[in-house]
């Protein structure tokens, strides 16, 4: 019995090291998994990728703060300002003009465009075609656009938390089994 008590501090240190190593490994795996999960949602599961800018702005970081392991995830940056509106939804209104232009064609808009009102009352930006009573539609003018909520980050972080919980549970089981 005396020998077992004498070895207790060394055993506790060994188990603490095993736990710390295991938790660190799980945290690293969770960081990678969490970033991949958000990117998967941004690759067609929730949003379709047009430029891949939003998907490429997803970052995960493992750090420490006050002796605690900290996982940080972020989406968007100075160039990617639309990350928030996709997650939470909202209304976009023009800041410097009276209307927003919703492009209907790719490429640079020509300078000789005319605004007309459609039969349904929509304002259209068209390029007149010579000799015809028709035009080429370049854009629709609107006073605001309502963007629906399309969550991709919060559900991914919820799943990432579950992944982390399972990983920590497995580390505890493994360390207990090793030292049984």
N, C-alpha and C positions, 0 to 999 in steps of 0.2 A: 504493500500500500504506500509506504514512504517513497519508493522509487517512482510510482505513478504520479504522485503529487510533485515530485522534483522535476519530472519531465513535462508537466502541464504547461508552463510558459513557452517552452520550445514548440510543443504541439499547437498551442494557440497561435503562435507566430506563423508556423507553417500553414495552418488552415487560413489565417488571415491573408497570407501571400497568395494562396491558391484562389481564394475568393476574389481578391483584388485583380489577379490575372484574368480570371474567368469573367468578371464584370467588365473589365476593359475590353476583352475580346468581343463580348456580346454588344457592348456600346459601339465598337467599330463596325460590326456587322449590321447593327441597327441603323447606323448613319447611312451606310451604303444602300441598305434595303429601302429606307425611307425616301431617299433621293430617287431611287429607281421607281418606287411606287408612284410618286408625284409625276415623274416624267411619263410613266405609262398612261396615267389619266390624261395627260396633255398630248397624247399621241393618238387621239381618236376615241378614247373611252368616254371622255366628257367633252373635250374640245378637239377640234381638228387643227392640226399644225399647218399654218400657211408659211410662216417664215422661220419657224422653230425658235424664235427669239425668247418667248416665254419659257418654253421647255429648257432651253440652254441656260436660262438664268437661275434654275433651281440649284441650290447649294445646301450641303449638309456639313456640319463641322463638329468635331469632338473636342471638347476643351475641359478645363477645370476652373472652378470658382469656389474659393473658400474651402478647399480640400474636397469638394464634391465634383463628380464627373458631370459634365453638362453637354447635352446634345442640342445644337442649334440648327434650325432649318430656315431657309428663306427662299422667296420667289420674287422676281422682279428686281429692278435696279433703276438707276437714273434714266436709262434708255427705255426700259420696259415699264411704262407707267400704267398699263392697262391690267396688270395682274389683279389688283384689288377689285375692279369693277366686274371682272369675270367671276371671282369668288363670291362676292356679296350681291351683285346686281346693282342697278341704279339707273339714273337718267343722265344722259349726256346732252348738254346744251352748248350752243356756240358762245365763245368768249369775246371775240373781236368782230364778228360778222352777225348779220341778222339770221342766216341760215347755215345749217351744216350741209356739206355736199356729200351725198352717198354715191360714189363712183359706180358706174355700170359697165365701164370698159377699162381695159388695162392700157397703160401708157400715159404719156403726157397729154393733158387736155389742150386742144387748140385754143387760140385767142379769140376766134370769131364765133363765140357761142351766144345763143339767144335763150332767154327765159320765156317759156310758154306755160299756159295752164292746161292741164289735161281735162278730158270730159268729166273725170272723177274729182277734179279740183286740186290735183297734185301739181306742184311746180316742177317743171322739167327743164333741164339745161340741154339744149340740142344744138347741133351744127346743121344749118340749113344746107340742103343739096340743091344746086343750081338747076333750074328748069323743072323742078318737081315740087309738089306740094307736100313734101315729106322732109324729115330730118333724121339725123343720126343721134340717138340718145346717148349722152355722155354721163349725166348725173341726175339725181333727184334731189331737190332742195327740201329740207325739213327743219322745223324749228327745234326739235329735240328727238332723241332716240332712247327708247327704254331697253336696257340690256337685262335679260333675265339672269337670275342667280344660277350659276353653273359651278357648284362646289367641286374643287379638285384637291385643294390643299388640306382643308380640315378633315375630310374623310380619310385621306392618306395618312395624316398624323395620328388619327384614331387607330387605324390599322397598325401603324408603326409602334404605337404604345403597347398594343397587344403583342406584337412581335417581341418587343423588349421585355414585357412581363414574362412571356414564355421562356425567353432566353435566360433571364435571371433565375427563374424557378429551376430550370435545368442545371444551371451552375450550382445552385444550392444542393440539389439532389446528387450531382456528380461528386462534389466535395464531401458530402456526408457519406456516400458510398465508398469513396476512396479511403476515408479515415475511419469508417465504421467502427 
